[in-house]
Amino acid sequence: MRNVTVAATQMIGGWNVDENIERGERLVRDAAAKGAQIILLQELFERNYFCQKQKPDYLAFATTVAENKAVAHFTKIAKELNVVLPISIYERAGNCLYNSVVIIDADGENLGTYRKSHIPDGPGYSEKYYFTPGDTGFKVFATKYAKIGVGICWDQWFPECARSMALMGAELLFYPTAIGSEPHDPTISSRDHWQRTQQGHAAANLMPLIASNRIGTETEGDYHITFYGSSFIADETGAKVQEANETDEAVLVHTFDLDAVAATRRAWGIFRDRRIDIYGAVMTKDGETKQPVKQGGN
């Protein structure tokens, strides 16, 4: 038996970085007090979701990992509380800007950075203006409590991301998120679709999944997004075992026996029976044309 307790959180945003860090710390402390060992905060929680409009001034929000306030603050908190914290930041590296997550282990060690691979572009979600597509590839981090895979928001719509992390040895999947209404069409709600897609990743990989979203309405000029919360934890069958509502701050906690989950995963034979020799279409754009093999580097 190897029990690990995880937490998903959700909170309102705001433009004041210090206030948001303080709010996030309160949720982390609440989760830790409830026994959580790996605690997920939402995507880009340092400030409002700034990607609704293309504004050059907002590019200045990006910092290096070493300069980032949230990373510095939560490094101390992780060590104090003996918890693992994936921290979402707007990262500046050289001349590129990334949507990144820094993994802080329970002793305060920085285990590395994952940079968001899939970058969306649509009304209210103009991320291609702000972010360079990630260059890290999918990653798995060996934390004190478990091997975890972390994707970021739009990554969660791609089964290849979850499957890759599972193949790389992840035991738990985490997705910090910022998603809500569609400014161009208020009749659209992706909430249930968003949950079901990730529940499918959990079920297909027989692996628990933890998703944290934000709440509240954020306005940018003639656009506004109402973030629908609904953060949740799914078990290895894809069933939701914890779920927040669409409007309230929340801390969700659940314990998994990772040895039992691993035994179930092996018993199903999903990874035994994979046929990588016939999955060539996945490596194409149109189902037929093979992509050129990269020469040199990763």
C-alpha positions in Angstrom: 0.0 0.0 0.0 1.4 3.4 -1.0 -1.2 6.1 -0.2 -0.7 9.6 -1.7 -3.1 12.4 -1.0 -3.7 15.0 -3.7 -5.5 18.3 -3.8 -7.1 20.4 -6.6 -7.9 24.0 -5.8 -9.7 26.9 -7.4 -9.9 30.6 -6.7 -10.8 33.9 -8.2 -8.2 35.9 -10.1 -7.1 39.6 -9.9 -4.4 41.9 -11.1 -2.5 42.2 -7.8 0.2 39.6 -7.8 0.9 39.7 -4.1 -2.7 39.3 -3.2 -3.1 36.3 -5.6 0.0 34.6 -4.1 -1.4 35.2 -0.6 -4.7 33.7 -1.7 -3.0 30.7 -3.3 -0.9 30.2 -0.1 -4.1 30.1 2.0 -5.5 27.3 -0.3 -2.2 25.4 -0.1 -2.2 25.6 3.7 -5.8 24.5 3.8 -5.1 21.5 1.6 -2.0 20.6 3.6 -4.0 20.7 6.8 -6.4 18.2 5.2 -3.5 15.9 4.5 -2.7 16.8 0.9 0.9 16.0 -0.2 0.7 17.2 -3.8 -1.4 20.4 -4.3 -2.4 21.9 -7.6 -3.0 25.6 -8.1 -4.6 26.9 -11.3 -2.9 28.1 -14.5 -1.3 31.6 -14.5 -2.7 32.4 -11.0 -0.4 35.3 -10.4 -2.8 37.7 -12.1 -5.9 37.9 -14.3 -6.0 35.7 -17.4 -4.3 38.4 -19.6 -4.7 36.6 -22.9 -8.2 37.9 -23.8 -6.7 40.7 -25.9 -3.4 41.2 -27.7 -1.7 43.9 -25.6 2.1 44.5 -26.0 2.3 45.9 -22.5 1.3 42.5 -21.1 4.3 40.8 -22.6 6.3 42.5 -19.7 4.5 40.2 -17.2 6.9 37.4 -18.1 9.9 36.7 -15.8 12.7 34.2 -15.6 12.1 31.3 -13.2 14.8 32.8 -10.9 13.0 36.1 -10.8 9.5 34.9 -10.4 7.7 35.9 -7.2 5.4 32.9 -7.0 8.3 30.4 -7.5 10.3 32.1 -4.7 7.4 32.3 -2.4 6.0 28.7 -2.8 9.5 27.2 -2.7 9.5 28.2 1.0 5.9 27.1 1.5 6.6 23.7 -0.1 9.6 23.1 2.2 7.7 24.3 5.3 4.7 22.2 4.7 6.5 19.2 3.1 4.3 19.3 0.1 4.8 19.2 -3.7 3.7 22.2 -5.6 3.5 22.6 -9.4 3.6 26.4 -9.9 2.3 27.9 -13.1 4.1 31.0 -14.4 4.6 33.2 -17.4 8.2 32.4 -18.1 10.8 34.5 -20.0 13.8 32.6 -21.3 16.1 34.5 -23.7 13.9 36.1 -26.3 11.1 33.6 -25.9 8.1 33.7 -23.6 6.5 30.5 -22.3 3.4 29.3 -20.4 5.3 27.1 -17.9 5.0 25.0 -14.8 7.8 24.8 -12.3 7.8 21.7 -10.1 8.8 22.3 -6.5 9.4 19.2 -4.5 8.5 18.7 -0.8 12.0 19.8 0.3 11.9 23.0 -1.7 14.0 21.6 -4.6 13.2 22.8 -8.1 12.8 19.6 -10.1 12.5 21.4 -13.4 10.1 23.2 -15.8 7.5 22.0 -18.3 6.6 24.4 -21.0 3.1 24.2 -22.5 3.2 22.3 -25.8 -0.2 23.1 -27.4 -1.0 26.8 -27.7 -4.6 27.8 -28.5 -5.8 30.8 -30.5 -9.4 32.0 -30.5 -11.6 34.8 -29.4 -10.7 35.6 -25.8 -7.9 33.0 -25.7 -5.2 34.7 -27.8 -2.3 32.7 -26.4 -0.3 32.4 -29.6 0.4 36.1 -29.2 1.9 35.6 -25.8 3.5 32.2 -25.7 6.1 30.4 -27.7 5.2 26.7 -28.2 7.0 24.7 -25.5 10.3 23.1 -26.3 10.7 20.8 -23.3 8.5 17.9 -24.7 6.3 16.1 -22.2 8.0 15.4 -18.9 7.5 13.3 -15.8 8.9 14.4 -12.4 10.0 12.1 -9.6 8.7 13.9 -6.6 8.9 12.8 -3.0 5.5 11.2 -3.1 4.9 10.0 -6.7 6.0 10.3 -10.3 3.8 13.0 -11.8 3.0 14.2 -15.3 1.9 17.9 -15.7 0.2 19.3 -18.8 -1.2 22.8 -19.0 -4.8 23.7 -20.0 -5.0 23.3 -23.8 -2.7 20.3 -23.5 -5.5 18.5 -21.7 -7.5 18.2 -24.9 -4.8 16.0 -26.5 -4.8 12.3 -25.7 -1.2 12.1 -26.9 -0.1 14.3 -24.0 -1.6 12.1 -21.3 -0.5 8.9 -23.0 3.0 10.1 -23.4 3.3 11.0 -19.7 1.8 7.6 -18.8 4.3 5.9 -21.0 7.1 7.9 -19.4 6.2 6.5 -16.0 3.7 9.0 -14.5 1.5 7.8 -11.7 -0.7 10.8 -11.5 -1.7 13.4 -14.1 -2.1 17.1 -13.2 -3.6 19.9 -15.4 -3.6 23.5 -14.2 -6.3 25.4 -16.3 -7.9 28.7 -17.2 -11.1 28.0 -19.2 -14.6 29.4 -19.2 -17.1 31.1 -21.4 -16.5 32.1 -25.0 -16.6 35.9 -25.5 -17.9 35.7 -29.1 -20.7 33.3 -28.3 -22.2 33.2 -24.8 -24.4 30.2 -25.7 -21.3 28.0 -25.8 -20.4 26.0 -22.6 -17.4 23.6 -22.8 -17.6 22.7 -19.1 -19.0 19.1 -19.4 -16.9 18.5 -22.5 -13.8 19.7 -20.7 -14.4 17.3 -17.8 -15.3 14.3 -20.0 -12.2 14.7 -22.1 -9.9 14.5 -19.1 -11.9 11.8 -17.5 -11.2 9.9 -20.7 -7.5 10.4 -20.3 -7.7 9.0 -16.8 -9.8 6.0 -17.9 -7.7 5.3 -21.0 -4.4 5.3 -19.1 -5.9 3.9 -15.8 -4.4 6.8 -14.0 -5.8 9.4 -11.6 -6.1 12.9 -12.9 -6.3 16.2 -11.0 -7.5 19.4 -12.7 -7.6 22.9 -11.3 -9.5 25.8 -13.0 -10.2 29.4 -11.9 -13.5 31.1 -11.1 -15.0 34.5 -11.5 -15.6 36.9 -14.4 -12.7 38.8 -15.9 -13.2 41.8 -18.3 -10.9 43.1 -20.9 -12.4 45.9 -23.0 -15.4 44.6 -24.9 -14.6 41.0 -23.9 -15.2 39.1 -20.8 -14.8 35.5 -19.7 -16.6 33.8 -16.8 -14.4 31.0 -15.7 -16.5 28.0 -14.7 -14.4 26.4 -12.0 -15.6 22.8 -11.8 -12.1 21.7 -10.7 -12.1 17.9 -10.1 -10.2 14.8 -9.2 -10.9 11.6 -11.3 -9.8 8.1 -10.3 -8.2 5.6 -12.6 -11.5 4.6 -14.1 -12.3 8.2 -15.1 -15.0 8.6 -12.4 -15.1 11.9 -10.6 -14.3 11.3 -6.9 -14.2 15.1 -6.0 -15.7 18.0 -7.8 -16.1 21.8 -7.1 -18.9 23.9 -8.3 -18.7 26.7 -10.9 -18.5 29.7 -8.6 -16.9 29.1 -5.2 -13.4 28.9 -4.0 -12.6 25.3 -3.2 -10.0 22.8 -1.9 -10.6 19.2 -3.0 -8.7 16.4 -1.4 -8.5 12.7 -2.2 -6.2 9.8 -1.3 -5.1 7.1 -3.8 -3.3 3.9 -3.2 -0.8 4.1 -6.0 0.2 0.4 -5.6 -3.4 -0.7 -6.0 -3.8 1.6 -9.0 -0.7 0.2 -10.6 -1.9 -3.3 -10.1 -5.2 -2.4 -11.8 -3.4 -0.8 -14.7 -1.3 -3.9 -15.2 -4.3 -6.2 -14.9 -6.1 -4.5 -17.7 -3.2 -5.0 -20.2 -3.8 -1.7 -21.9 0.0 -1.0 -22.2 0.8 -4.7 -22.9 -1.5 -4.7 -25.9 -0.5 -1.4 -27.6 0.4 -1.8 -31.2 3.0 0.9 -31.9 3.8 -0.8 -35.2 0.5 0.4 -36.7 0.1 3.8 -35.1 2.0 5.6 -37.9 -1.0 7.9 -38.7 -0.6 9.5 -35.3 2.7 10.9 -36.5 1.2 12.7 -39.5 -0.9 15.8 -39.9 -3.3 14.5 -42.5 -3.3 10.8 -41.7 -1.1 10.0 -44.6 2.0 12.2 -45.0 4.8 11.4 -42.7 6.5 14.3 -41.0 10.3 14.7 -41.6 12.5 13.3 -38.9 14.3 16.0 -36.9 18.1 16.0 -37.4 20.2 16.6 -34.3 19.0 17.7 -30.9 15.7 16.8 -29.3 
